[in-house]
Amino acid sequence: MRPEARFVHLSAQAPPEHLSLSPVLAETVARWSADRQSSAVVIRHQKPYVLLGPKDRRLPHLDDAVAWLNSQGYPVFMRIGGGSAVLLDQECLSFAVSEPCRDFTVWESNFKRMAQGVIDGLRSLGIPAEFGRAVGSYCEGPYDLVAGQKKIAGIAQAIRGGFALVSGMLLIRQDPQSTTRLLQEFYVRAGSDLQLNPDAVTALMHLPGMQAVTTDEVEESLKYGFSQHYQLVDDPLSDDELRLAASLMAERHMSA
């Protein structure tokens, strides 16, 4: 029997003040999972921003690089999970699954189990998604999603505060070449020798037969995929959660 899971959906038509909280909404809902000892699934849109990972904190010229991203119109936030720099915008769709968890030994199985709904949803569209590592991609990781050996989604995990949070973003129509150039310039300015390969990343629209794929279709496929593993119960963010998210935004925001 499928376990019940809270379903939080932040659509592209959500109020702008809600969309602006997108960088921390998955964490906000994960805290609910820990408090209620219940699972939750989030599918959300966002305004453009750059998200950094823990390793990025140690870059020698991080402040200069963050200031440059700000000058390009991108606010910058620090994620609580692993990974490194990514760009999220209207051409991506973000997802997250949270469950009560205090066991760090289940880290690997969490990735495979909690993100399986994304793979199932994409396969329902005819996209042969699977877990894998796309060497040279930005925010490279062993449990990213690949299709045709190219990265189509980044996935990160955090286990803390009594919850496990597996979250990521699907590249639907975002240009991998321009995104990689932006992130490469960030790392150069930050004093890193990391070399990114734009050809290791692609968007769903560049896959065979997917040229006309829409964000709405991908949203529906994700909801379908997650519904194969959870009984989804619509439960939007409460006023208290919106206030918590606003507080977390101030904590996670990186200022130059």
C-alpha positions as CSV (number, residue, x, y, z in Angstrom):
1,M,0.0,0.0,0.0
2,R,1.3,3.4,-0.9
3,P,2.1,5.7,2.0
4,E,0.2,9.0,2.2
5,A,2.2,12.1,1.4
6,R,1.4,15.8,1.6
7,F,1.5,17.4,-1.8
8,V,2.6,21.0,-2.1
9,H,2.4,22.6,-5.6
10,L,3.7,26.0,-6.4
11,S,2.5,26.8,-9.9
12,A,3.8,29.4,-12.3
13,Q,0.7,31.4,-11.5
14,A,1.4,31.5,-7.7
15,P,1.6,34.9,-6.1
16,P,4.9,36.6,-6.8
17,E,5.6,36.8,-3.1
18,H,5.3,33.0,-2.9
19,L,7.4,32.4,-5.9
20,S,10.1,34.5,-4.4
21,L,10.3,32.1,-1.5
22,S,11.0,29.1,-3.8
23,P,14.7,28.7,-2.8
24,V,13.7,27.6,0.7
25,L,10.2,26.0,0.3
26,A,11.5,22.5,0.1
27,E,13.4,22.9,3.4
28,T,10.3,24.5,4.9
29,V,8.1,21.5,4.0
30,A,10.9,19.1,5.1
31,R,10.7,20.6,8.6
32,W,7.0,19.9,8.5
33,S,7.9,16.2,7.7
34,A,10.1,16.0,10.7
35,D,7.5,17.7,13.0
36,R,4.6,15.6,11.7
37,Q,6.5,12.4,11.1
38,S,5.0,12.3,7.6
39,S,6.2,12.4,4.0
40,A,5.8,15.3,1.6
41,V,6.2,15.9,-2.1
42,V,6.8,19.4,-3.6
43,I,6.7,20.5,-7.2
44,R,7.4,24.2,-7.7
45,H,8.3,26.9,-10.1
46,Q,10.7,29.8,-9.3
47,K,12.0,33.1,-10.3
48,P,15.7,33.0,-11.5
49,Y,18.4,32.5,-8.8
50,V,21.6,30.7,-8.3
51,L,22.0,28.1,-5.6
52,L,25.4,27.2,-4.1
53,G,26.6,24.1,-2.2
54,P,28.6,23.6,0.9
55,K,32.0,23.3,-1.0
56,D,31.4,26.7,-2.6
57,R,31.7,28.3,0.8
58,R,35.4,27.6,0.8
59,L,36.1,29.4,-2.6
60,P,38.8,32.0,-2.0
61,H,37.0,34.9,-3.8
62,L,33.4,33.9,-3.2
63,D,32.3,37.4,-2.3
64,D,33.5,38.8,-5.6
65,A,31.9,36.0,-7.6
66,V,28.6,36.4,-5.7
67,A,28.7,40.2,-6.4
68,W,29.2,39.4,-10.1
69,L,26.2,37.1,-10.1
70,N,24.1,39.8,-8.5
71,S,25.2,42.2,-11.2
72,Q,23.9,39.7,-13.8
73,G,20.5,39.8,-12.1
74,Y,20.8,36.6,-10.0
75,P,20.3,36.5,-6.2
76,V,22.4,33.8,-4.6
77,F,21.4,31.3,-1.9
78,M,23.1,28.5,0.0
79,R,21.5,25.1,-0.1
80,I,21.4,22.8,3.0
81,G,22.2,19.7,1.0
82,G,25.2,18.7,-1.0
83,G,26.2,19.7,-4.5
84,S,27.6,22.9,-6.0
85,A,26.4,25.9,-8.1
86,V,23.2,25.6,-10.2
87,L,21.0,28.1,-11.9
88,L,17.2,27.8,-11.5
89,D,14.8,29.8,-13.6
90,Q,11.4,29.7,-15.3
91,E,12.8,27.1,-17.8
92,C,13.3,24.6,-15.0
93,L,10.8,22.7,-12.8
94,S,11.9,21.9,-9.2
95,F,10.9,18.9,-7.1
96,A,11.5,17.6,-3.6
97,V,10.6,14.7,-1.4
98,S,11.0,14.8,2.4
99,E,10.5,12.1,5.0
100,P,11.3,11.7,8.7
101,C,14.8,10.4,9.0
102,R,17.8,10.4,11.4
103,D,19.7,7.5,9.9
104,F,22.7,8.6,7.8
105,T,23.3,5.1,6.6
106,V,20.3,5.2,4.3
107,W,21.7,8.1,2.3
108,E,22.2,6.0,-0.8
109,S,18.9,4.2,-0.7
110,N,17.1,7.5,-0.1
111,F,18.3,8.8,-3.4
112,K,17.0,5.8,-5.3
113,R,13.7,5.4,-3.5
114,M,12.7,9.0,-3.0
115,A,13.5,10.2,-6.5
116,Q,12.1,7.2,-8.3
117,G,8.9,9.0,-8.9
118,V,10.8,11.5,-11.1
119,I,12.2,8.7,-13.3
120,D,8.7,7.0,-13.5
121,G,7.1,10.3,-14.5
122,L,9.7,11.1,-17.2
123,R,9.4,7.5,-18.6
124,S,5.7,8.0,-18.9
125,L,6.6,10.8,-21.4
126,G,8.9,8.5,-23.3
127,I,12.1,9.9,-21.7
128,P,14.5,7.1,-20.8
129,A,15.7,8.8,-17.6
130,E,18.0,6.9,-15.1
131,F,20.3,7.7,-12.3
132,G,23.9,8.4,-13.4
133,R,26.9,10.7,-13.3
134,A,27.5,13.1,-16.2
135,V,31.2,13.8,-16.0
136,G,32.0,17.5,-16.3
137,S,28.5,18.7,-15.8
138,Y,27.9,21.6,-13.3
139,C,26.9,20.3,-9.9
140,E,28.0,16.8,-10.9
141,G,26.8,14.0,-8.7
142,P,26.4,10.2,-8.8
143,Y,22.6,10.4,-8.4
144,D,21.8,13.0,-11.0
145,L,19.3,12.0,-13.7
146,V,20.7,11.4,-17.2
147,A,19.2,10.6,-20.6
148,G,21.4,9.5,-23.5
149,Q,24.4,9.9,-21.0
150,K,23.6,13.6,-20.6
151,K,22.4,15.3,-17.4
152,I,18.8,16.4,-17.4
153,A,18.3,16.9,-13.7
154,G,20.5,17.6,-10.7
155,I,19.6,15.9,-7.4
156,A,20.9,16.7,-3.9
157,Q,20.2,15.4,-0.4
158,A,20.2,16.7,3.1
159,I,19.7,14.7,6.3
160,R,19.3,16.9,9.3
161,G,16.8,18.1,11.9
162,G,15.0,14.8,11.8
163,F,14.2,14.8,8.1
164,A,15.7,13.6,4.8
165,L,15.2,15.9,1.9
166,V,15.9,14.8,-1.7
167,S,15.5,17.7,-4.1
168,G,16.4,18.7,-7.6
169,M,15.4,20.5,-10.7
170,L,14.6,19.3,-14.2
171,L,16.0,21.2,-17.2
172,I,13.0,21.6,-19.5
173,R,13.9,24.5,-21.9
174,Q,16.9,26.0,-20.2
175,D,19.9,26.5,-22.5
176,P,22.7,24.3,-21.1
177,Q,25.4,26.2,-23.0
178,S,24.6,29.6,-21.6
179,T,24.0,28.2,-18.1
180,T,27.3,26.4,-18.1
181,R,29.1,29.6,-19.3
182,L,27.5,31.6,-16.5
183,L,28.5,29.1,-13.8
184,Q,32.0,28.7,-15.3
185,E,32.5,32.4,-15.1
186,F,31.3,32.3,-11.5
187,Y,33.9,29.7,-10.6
188,V,36.7,31.6,-12.4
189,R,35.9,34.8,-10.5
190,A,35.6,32.8,-7.3
191,G,39.2,31.5,-7.7
192,S,38.3,27.9,-8.6
193,D,40.1,25.8,-11.3
194,L,36.9,23.7,-11.9
195,Q,36.4,23.1,-15.6
196,L,32.8,22.5,-16.7
197,N,31.7,20.8,-19.9
198,P,28.5,22.2,-21.4
199,D,28.1,19.2,-23.6
200,A,27.5,17.0,-20.5
201,V,24.2,18.7,-19.9
202,T,21.0,18.9,-22.0
203,A,17.4,20.0,-21.6
204,L,14.4,17.8,-22.2
205,M,13.4,19.8,-25.3
206,H,16.7,18.7,-27.0
207,L,15.9,15.0,-26.5
208,P,14.6,12.9,-29.4
209,G,10.9,13.6,-29.9
210,M,10.7,16.1,-27.1
211,Q,11.1,19.4,-29.1
212,A,7.5,20.5,-28.3
213,V,7.4,19.3,-24.7
214,T,5.8,21.8,-22.3
215,T,6.3,22.5,-18.7
216,D,2.6,21.6,-18.1
217,E,3.3,18.1,-19.5
218,V,6.3,17.7,-17.4
219,E,4.4,18.8,-14.3
220,E,1.7,16.3,-14.9
221,S,4.2,13.5,-15.5
222,L,6.0,14.3,-12.2
223,K,2.7,14.2,-10.3
224,Y,1.8,10.9,-12.0
225,G,5.3,9.5,-11.2
226,F,5.1,10.4,-7.6
227,S,1.5,9.1,-7.3
228,Q,2.9,5.6,-8.2
229,H,4.7,5.7,-4.8
230,Y,2.6,8.0,-2.6
231,Q,-1.0,8.8,-2.0
232,L,-0.7,12.5,-2.7
233,V,-2.9,14.8,-0.5
234,D,-3.1,18.4,-1.6
235,D,-2.1,20.6,1.3
236,P,-0.8,24.1,0.5
237,L,1.6,26.1,2.6
238,S,0.2,27.6,5.8
239,D,0.7,31.2,6.9
240,D,3.1,30.0,9.5
241,E,5.1,28.1,6.9
242,L,5.3,31.2,4.7
243,R,6.6,33.2,7.6
244,L,9.2,30.5,8.3
245,A,10.2,30.5,4.6
246,A,10.7,34.3,4.8
247,S,13.0,33.8,7.8
248,L,14.9,31.0,6.1
249,M,15.4,33.2,3.0
250,A,17.3,35.7,5.1
251,E,19.5,32.9,6.6
252,R,20.2,31.3,3.2
253,H,20.8,34.5,1.2
254,M,24.4,35.1,0.2
255,S,25.4,38.8,0.1
256,A,28.6,40.0,-1.4
